[in-house]
């Protein structure tokens, strides 16, 4: 096997995926687990025209932002990206990344809401396993390697305890005896009970936000925003169980998502990416006598590419767009002709990682 080449680097900035950026060679190089000011060498993992991705090999001069990570698995685990720097710096890097994404869109100053805790917050984690390699842990999507994490700190205490039990004397191998040779296991806490689910769809037992306290904080923000609006009727897209709009000051609402069992009359089961979705939702609203002047949406990472179609169909005066991927959020908002961003917030639902929630409030012009 041909040995991958090494290259020198000097990190000058961070990208929005929590990777250090170096321009020391003829290609822009992205290296995870690095920080601005780090100097050293890295091993190339992949490259294409003008761009190179590499894995940290050695640091000869460390960044002034660097600290010892609290998690013993940080260097090998692909899931956390910022535990090698103080939390205040993590938030600065995240804000800079979001500002860069929004640089071509007029917007007010980005407000940042820190996480309540940096570790011990997730109420569910998903691990991958390989029986042949006797490995259980976090999977790196770049090379499909699995990093064992018996002392992971990201989960709530009950999750961490259940995780440690799986690793104890390799108990997971016995528990997965009748499972496929490769797969995944999810540990989740629901109604104060910890469950372990093998090779089932994500969010087995029902979807919940992974950071309960931050989810409550987001709901409070939306409720406070809604109190400043005139009496309104609401359309909640990608609504789930109505989690985000429950506390808003609406007189009527319709919650739309895909449901196996429709929770109540004011809910509609509809694939919002289907070509007839706008028509079907409009028909339901008409039947309910609802004319939404406010829209809340919380789509998956893919966003909602036809957001303009939705907004021009109902012409709401106010929109709250909650996004777990700011790249698709920017794409969707940039296509709008009749709305402006009135408020923009970074809410750190996922501390220690490059992920976060963005909350954009839009007003019709």
C-alpha positions, -999 to 999 in steps of 0.1 A, spaced: 0 0 0 14 34 -10 21 56 20 2 88 21 23 119 19 30 143 47 28 180 44 36 210 66 8 233 79 2 265 97 -34 270 107 -47 305 100 -84 301 106 -112 277 114 -139 266 89 -176 260 97 -170 223 102 -145 228 130 -114 221 109 -83 242 109 -74 259 75 -38 260 62 -25 276 30 12 266 34 12 245 2 -3 249 -32 -36 236 -19 -59 248 8 -57 222 35 -83 213 61 -71 195 93 -94 185 122 -82 187 158 -62 219 150 -65 255 159 -53 289 146 -16 293 154 -9 255 153 22 246 132 32 211 124 28 184 98 -2 163 88 -9 132 67 -29 136 36 -62 116 36 -78 129 4 -73 156 -21 -88 171 -52 -81 202 -74 -71 230 -51 -82 214 -19 -66 189 5 -78 171 36 -53 158 62 -50 142 96 -29 158 123 4 140 128 26 164 149 25 199 163 58 217 166 43 249 178 10 249 196 -18 275 192 -22 299 222 -59 288 221 -50 251 228 -57 234 261 -57 198 272 -91 182 263 -111 169 292 -121 138 273 -95 111 269 -109 100 235 -108 135 219 -78 129 196 -92 97 181 -129 103 183 -145 120 152 -176 133 170 -162 162 191 -142 190 175 -135 217 201 -125 202 234 -89 213 228 -99 249 233 -118 268 260 -155 270 256 -154 308 251 -131 303 221 -153 275 207 -183 300 207 -161 326 189 -151 302 162 -187 291 157 -199 327 155 -172 336 130 -182 306 109 -218 317 109 -209 353 101 -189 341 71 -219 321 58 -242 351 61 -217 377 48 -237 382 16 -271 385 33 -281 417 52 -286 408 88 -283 422 123 -256 414 148 -256 376 155 -266 369 191 -250 339 208 -266 318 235 -241 295 252 -249 260 263 -258 254 299 -232 226 301 -204 217 277 -204 180 285 -229 155 300 -259 168 280 -270 143 253 -300 121 261 -291 97 233 -260 86 215 -255 62 186 -225 39 183 -213 17 155 -198 -18 159 -179 -44 140 -178 -79 154 -149 -90 132 -128 -61 146 -143 -63 181 -148 -26 179 -176 -5 193 -176 33 191 -179 64 170 -176 59 132 -155 82 111 -173 88 79 -141 96 61 -124 62 65 -151 42 82 -128 35 112 -144 30 146 -130 48 177 -139 31 210 -152 56 236 -157 38 269 -151 70 289 -171 94 267 -184 126 284 -210 138 260 -240 119 274 -261 126 304 -250 106 335 -275 78 329 -263 75 293 -227 74 303 -234 47 329 -252 25 303 -223 31 278 -197 20 303 -218 -12 310 -216 -21 273 -178 -19 273 -174 -37 306 -157 -70 297 -169 -65 262 -204 -71 272 -217 -56 240 -204 -86 220 -227 -109 240 -256 -85 237 -251 -83 199 -248 -121 195 -278 -123 173 -273 -91 155 -256 -86 121 -218 -86 120 -218 -48 116 -244 -23 126 -252 3 152 -266 6 187 -285 35 202 -286 43 239 -314 67 248 -331 81 279 -369 85 277 -392 92 306 -363 87 330 -356 53 317 -325 43 297 -330 20 267 -306 2 244 -317 -4 208 -298 -25 183 -300 -18 146 -333 1 147 -341 35 131 -326 65 148 -348 80 176 -363 46 184 -390 53 210 -398 87 196 -377 117 186 -366 141 213 -341 170 211 -308 156 225 -303 186 248 -334 190 268 -325 222 287 -315 240 255 -346 228 237 -367 244 266 -346 276 262 -354 277 224 -391 272 231 -390 301 255 -373 323 229 -401 315 204 -428 322 230 -413 355 239 -410 365 202 -447 355 197 -459 377 225 -447 408 206 -469 399 176 -505 407 169 -529 379 175 -520 352 149 -528 319 134 -498 296 130 -484 271 105 -458 248 121 -438 229 94 -416 199 104 -435 202 136 -430 168 152 -453 168 183 -456 206 182 -426 210 205 -415 244 193 -448 261 189 -465 248 220 -458 279 240 -464 304 213 -492 329 216 -512 315 187 -550 315 185 -551 285 161 -524 264 145 -517 235 121 -487 212 128 -474 194 98 -450 164 96 -450 127 88 -469 108 115 -477 71 118 -506 82 140 -519 118 137 -518 132 172 -549 155 170 -572 173 145 -548 203 143 -521 180 129 -515 168 93 -494 140 82 -477 151 50 -443 147 34 -432 183 31 -408 175 2 -436 160 -19 -445 181 -50 -482 184 -38 -473 193 -2 -481 231 -5 -514 223 -22 -524 197 5 -514 219 34 -533 248 19 -564 226 15 -562 215 52 -558 251 64 -588 262 43 -609 234 58 -599 245 93 -606 281 86 -570 290 94 -551 318 76 -515 317 90 -498 350 95 -469 333 112 -449 303 101 -424 283 122 -402 257 105 -375 234 118 -364 212 88 -338 185 88 -303 193 75 -314 194 39 -335 225 46 -364 235 24 -354 245 -11 -388 257 -21 -393 279 10 -402 309 -12 -431 288 -27 -444 281 8 -441 317 19 -457 332 -12 -486 308 -9 -495 320 26 -477 354 28 -471 352 65 -460 385 81 -435 367 103 -414 336 100 -391 318 125 -367 294 108 -349 270 131 -320 252 114 -294 226 124 -274 233 93 -266 270 86 -254 262 51 -289 252 39 -305 280 60 -285 306 40 -293 289 7 -331 289 15 -332 325 28 -311 339 0 -338 328 -25 -365 349 -7 -375 382 -24 -400 396 0 -385 389 34 -357 404 55 -338 390 85 -350 409 116 -330 388 142 -304 361 139 -293 339 168 -267 311 173 -280 287 200 -254 262 211 -274 229 213 -243 208 205 -213 221 225 -179 205 219 -189 198 183 -191 221 153 -228 218 152 -253 243 166 -288 256 160 -295 288 142 -327 308 147 -335 333 120 -365 356 124 -379 369 91 -403 398 84 -423 403 52 -413 436 35 
